[in-house]
Amino acid sequence: MKNRTTMARRTSPSSRSVDAGYLPPHDIELERALLGAMLLERNVYFDVAGLISSDTFYDDRHALIFNAIRALAENSTPVDLLTVGQQLQRQRKLNTVGGPSYLAELTQTVGSAAHAGYHAKILYQMAVLRAMISECNTLAGKCYTGDFDDAVAEYGTMTSRIDMLFAGSGTERHIRTILKEHGEIMDQRLAQANLGKMPGLTYGFSGLDDLTGGMQPGQLIIVAARPAMGKTAVALHLSKSPAERQGASVMIASLEMTGISLTDRLLASYAGIDGNRLRSGRMGRDDWQAYEQARGELGKLNIYIDDTAGTTLGRLRAVARTKRRKGELDLLVIDYLQLIESENTTGSYKQNREREVAEISRGLKKLAKELNIPVVLLCQLNRAAEGRADKQPQLYDLRESGAIEQDADVVLMPFRPAYYPELIVSEYEGGPELPKDVGMIFVRKQRDGKLGTAAFRYSPDLSKLTDYHPDAPAEGQQLPF
């Protein structure tokens, strides 16, 4: 070990002595594969930097190469064979690691960077095991001296050091650093406010934007409703609005509807054409003119649709990471949670489904944070709301897993009272009945804000949603929803 608080690491294999054929846990080929992936794709470093450090590597040559990669990546310098070789040359370490030929050899040990995260996890675990062996050997030496107090003291400090190992390479920062970053963010917020802009991506409904400040980077936003409540229509509105108004790049991952079906809805909304006429092709001259104009305008927006059937969390993560690296992803919309296939197909479906849904929702929350974008996830509700007199959805109606509520930053629940003929809902207590074409979006959870309700108006076929602005309530009156 270099010192008592770092992971144990030995010199290169050629210079090690082997005691009775024993070597501590290590895997040189995995180290080579991980470094090769970093040399092939710069962003691999950022994918694993929170887990490993130079002390993770058993081979000293690999630790030097990792340090060179880290220095380049954290200074926003491209990482490849040439730049890493130059960095090592500046440090007078290029010959130590085996020269340019060894760097080139590393890139040939791995076909792609797809499994880099898995490799990093294994190497980290091996490094921790090596450090624990070293710590326990030190403790055993103290015990053999027969000095009880010295051994107990060593035990206490040893357990503290081992606990530190499980924190990985560490990403903690002093609050002064975070405060400086926060000040820069506040300057940006002030500039946006002075220009009349909102801090996040617009929902496309003024009521929701006022309540939430828009869709924020890193948020997992759940849109949950019973069938026919309009959750897909709301999701398409949430997709179209930031692309149209803010130039955002949006990807819609549709596991239920085809790309053509989603485009039908988007075109009907844009053109103001009845969706049934559009789908049947029975349109008049004005409809066709509106259709052609809408097709041209919609084609200018940065909207991507992925309608691959049987999508898994792993595939969603891979596609989203790729598009984000290309600068083509500011918002990810997924329709819908219960259709995402689990990558673990073993065991009883009934026993494991809640665990699988929890894993998927947690994975998507991590993805939102990693890519620093909002992720909108549609979700089905159970039938409990149907049995209540007001039919209004609640958080406890979320289907299959309480983890969805736990992972979500915002939970939106669209609701159309007119779907239930027996319901008569007033705009305000004592006021007139709510129009039949007006729905509500309940904000049932907002981690960093207040709860509330936004109203929207919809077309009969739910292809077009717009803001609804009722008259201001009289003093003392409250919205019934």
N, C-alpha and C positions, 0 to 999 in steps of 0.2 A: 504493500500500500504506500501511496505517496504521503499520506498523513492519516490521522485517525478518522476524519470525517468524509473521506472520499472513497469511492469504490475501489476494491483491490484490482490492480492491473500489473501484469508482468511484462517483461521485454518480449521482443519478437521471438517466434518459435525456435529459430535457429540458435538463440543464445540461452534458452532455458535449460535448466537441469531437471531431470525427471526423477522423482523419488519413488522407487519401486514401481515404476510404470504408472504412477498416479498423476493425473492432471486435474486441476479444479475445473468446474463447469465452464465450457467455452465452445464456440463454434466459429472457426476462422472463415469457413466458406460463407456463413450467414453474414459475417462482417463484410466480406468482399462483395457480396450481393447487394447489401444495403448501400455501401459506398458507391458501387456501380450505378445503382438507381439514382443516387444524388447527382452523379456526374452526367447522367442522361437527362434528368429533368430537375430543374432548379427548385421547383416548389416542393419536392419531396422533403427537403430540409425543413421547411416550415410545418409539414405534416407530422414530423417526428421530433422536432426540437424541444417540445415540452416534456418528452419522455427520456431522451438520452443526452449524454454529454461525452466529452472526450474520454472520461473515466470509464465509460461503458465498454470500451473496446479493450480486448485482451492483448491484441497486437499493438505495440507502440507505433508502428508505422501507420496503422489505420487511425490511431488517435491523432497523429500529426495531420493526416489528410482531412480528417473531420474538422479539425481546427481551421484549416485553410478554407474549407467549404463554408464554415460558419462565418468567418471574417468577410468573405465575399458576399454571401447571401444577406447578411445583416447590414451591409453597406449598399444594398440594392444593385450589386454588380452581377452580371451574368455568371452562372456557374457551368463550366464545361471543362473539357480536358485541357484546353489552352490556358484559360484563366486560372484554374487550380494549379497547373504546372508553374505558371508565372508567379503566383502567390507563394508557393513553396520555394521557388528559386530566390525570391526576395528575402525569405526567411532563412536561406541557406540550408534548407531541409530536403530539397528535391532528390539529391543523391541518397540521402538517408532512407527515404521511403522506397527507393528502387528505381528512380528516374521516370521519364515520360513513358517508357515501355510498360512499367508496372501500372501506371494510371490507365493506360489503354487496355491492359489486361483486365482490370477491374470492370470496365464497361462490357466486356465480353462474357462476364459471369452471370449476367441477368438479362432476360429477354425484354422485360418491361418493368415499370415501377409499380405495378398493380398491387404487389404484396409487401410493399415497403413498411407499412404500418405494422403488419403482423411480424415481420422480421425484427423490427425495432423492439417490439414488446418482448420477444424471446430473448434478445440480447440484453435488454435491461434486466430481465429476471435472472439471467445467468450472472450478470455483474453483481446484483444484490446477493446472490448465493455465494459468490466468491468473497465478497466483503464480510458476510456473516461467518464464513469459515475462518477468515483471518481474525475477526473479532473474538470468536469463540476460542480459537487457539491462544489468543492473548489472555483471555480469562482463565483458561485451563492452566497456563503457565503461572498465573498469580495463585491459583488454588494449590498447585504443587509446592509452592514455597511454604505453605502452612500458615501464612499470615492472614487470619480471618478478616480483620478489619480492612486490609488492603484488597483482599478478594471481593468483599462486599462493595467497597467503593468502586472497584473496577466494573463490577456487575451493573451498578447504577449508571455509570457513564457509558458503558457498552450499550445498554438498552436504549439510551437516548440517541446514541450515534446510529444504531440500527433503525430507529424510528425515522431519523432524518433521511436515510437511504430510500425509504418508501415514498418520499416526496418527489422522487425523480430528480431532474436537473433543476427544477424550481423556476417558477415564473413570477414570483412575488416581487412587487415593486414598492419602494417607499412612497408614502402618500404625497410627498413633495412632487415626485414625478407625475403622479396621477393628477394632482392639482394643476400642474402646468398644462397637461394635456386637456384638462377640463376647461381651463381658461381659453385655450384655443378653440375648443368646441363652442363655448359661449360667444366668442367673437363671430363665429360662423352663424350661430343662431340669431345674433343681433342683426347681422347683415341680411339674413333671410327675412327677418321680421320687418326691417326697414323697406325691403322690396315687396312686402306683402306676400311672401312665400311661407309655406309651412315647413317644419323641420323634417317631416317624413314624407313618404309617398302617399298621395291622396287616395282615399277610399272611393271618391266619386260621389259621396253623399256629404253635404255640408254639416249635417247633424253629427255624423260619425267623426268627421275631421275636427269639429269643435270639441268633442268629448275626448278625443285621443291624441290629437296632434298629428294624425296620419299613421301609416304603417312604418314602424321604426326598424332600423337595422338590428338583426339578431333576435327579433321577436318570432315566436311561433304563435300564429293566429288561427284559432279554430273557428270554422263556420259550421255550426251544427243545427240540424233541423230534421223533422219528420219528412217523408216523401211528399212532394207536391207543394212544399212551403216556399220553394224558389231558391234553394241554396246554390244550385248550379248557376242560375241567372245572376245571383248576387256575386258569385265567384267570377263570372265573366265580366261583370261590371267592374269589380275590383281589379281585374286584369287589364281591361281596356282603358280605364281612366288614367292611371299613371303613365301608360304608354302614350296616350293621346295628349295629355296636359303637361307632362314633365319630361317626355322623351325617354322614359325608362324602358329598359330591356326586360321583357317578361317571358317566362316559360310556363306553359300550362301542361302538366302531366295528367292526361286524361285516361284513367283506367276503366271508365264506364262507357264513355261516348267516343265515337270516331272523330278524327280531325274534321271531316266533312260536316258532321252533325254540329260540332261546336262552331264551325265557320258559318253554317246556316244561321245560327243564333246571332253571331256577331254581325253578319251582314244585315239581318232583319232589323237589328237595333240601330245600326249605322244609317240604313236607308229609310227607316221608318215604314217598312213594308210588313204586312201581316205575315207571320212566320208560316202559316198554312199555305198561303198563296205562293210564297217563295219555294217551299218544299214541293208543291205540286207543279210549279211552272206555269200556272194559270195567272199570269200577270198582264196588266194593261201596259200601254205605251209609257205612261208616267212611271209605273213601277219599274220597267226595264231601264229607263233613264236614271232613276234613283239607284237602282242596283249597280249599274256600271260606274256611277260616280262613287258609291260606297266602296266598291271593289278597289278602285284606284286609291282612295284615301286610306282604307284599311291596310292596303299593301305597303304603305309608307311607314307603318308602325313597326316597332321592333318586338313583335310577338312571335314566339316559337311554340309549336304544339307537338307534343310527344304522345302519341296514342298507342304505344307499345303495350300489348296485352301481357298479363302475368308479370308485371314489373315488381322487382324486389327493392328493399331498402338499399341494398348494396348498389344496384344499378342506378337508382335515383341519385345516390350520393356521387357516383362516378360521373354521371352526365352533368350534374349541377356543378361539380368542381371544375370540369373541363370548360364549361361555358363561362363560369366566373373568371377563370384565368384568361380567357379570350376577351373579357370585357363585355360579354353578351348576356349578363344576368344580374338584374337588380331586384327581381321579385320572382319567387317560385310559388306556383299555385298547383295544388295536388287534389284531384277529384277521383276517388276519395279514400280515406284511411282504411276502411274495412276491406277494400279490394287489393291492398298491397300484400303481396305474398311474402310469407315468412321464409327466411333462408334456412330455418331449422324445421325440417319436416318429420322429425322423430317424435314418438309419443302420442298420447291421446289428444285429439283436437280440442275436445271439450275441456280437458284439464289444463292445456297449455295456451289456449287462445288468449286469455287475459294477459298472460306473461308476454306473448308475442306482440299484442297490441301495445303493451307498455314499452317493450323494446323498440318498436317502430316509432312511437311518439317521442320517446327520449332521444332516439337517433336523429329524428328530424329537428328537434330542439338544438341538439349539438351542431347539426349542419347549419342551421340559421346563425348560430353564434360564430362558427368557424368561418363561414363565408361572409359574415357581417351583412346579411340581407334579411328582409322579412320573408317568412315561409307561411303561406296560407294553406291550411289543411282542412278539407271538407270531411264531415263526420256524420254518421247516422245517429239518431236518437232512438231510444227504446220506445215502447208503446205506452209508457206510464202517463204521458201528457194527455193521451186520448181519453183516459178515464177521469180526468179532472174537469170540473165545471167550466173553468175559463180556458182550457186547452193550452195554456201558455207553457212553453218549455222552460225547464229549470236545469241547473247544473247537474243535479243528480240523475237526470235523464240520459246523460252521456253513456253510450252503449259500450259494454264489455270491459271497460277499465277505468278506474279512478285515476290512473296515471295520466290520462289525457288532460284532466282538469289540473293536475299537479304541474305538468310540463308546460301548459299553455301560458302565454303572457296575456293574451286577450281571447275571450270566448264571445263570439257573436252568434245570436240565434234568430234567424229570420222567421217571421210569423205572419200568416195571412188570415185574419179573422173571417173574411168572406168565404173561406173554404168550408167553414162550419156554418150552415144556414141558421142554426139555433142561436148563434152568438150575435148580440147587438152591442156594439162597442161605440161609445161616444168619444168625440175628440177630447172633450173635457167634461168633468163632472157637471151634470145638468145641461150640457151643451148638445148640439145636434149629433146625429149618428155619424160615425166615421164613414166616409165614402167607400163603396165596395172595391174600388181599385187602389186602395191604400193599404200597405203592409207596414210592419214594424221590424226593426232590428234591435233586439235586446242586447245590451252590453252586460253580460252576466258576470264577467270577470275582466279586470284590467289591473295588472300587477302594479303599474305605476300611475294609476289615475282613478277617476271616479266611475261609478256605474251610471247607466242611463238608457235612454231609448231614442232612436232616430227613426223617423217615418220616411217612407218612399212610396212613389206612385208607380204602378206597373201596367203594362198592356195586357189584354186578355190572354195572350199566349205566352206571357212572361218573357218575351224577347227584348223588351225595352223597359229599363228602369230609370226613373228620374227622381229628383228631390221632390219632397212634398212640404210645402210651407203653410201650415194652418195659421189662422189669425192668432195673435198673442192671447193667452188666457187672461181672464179678468183677475184682479188682485185676489189672492187667497185661493184661487182654483188650482187644482193639480191635474196633471196628465193622468189618465186612468191606467196607463201602461208605462 
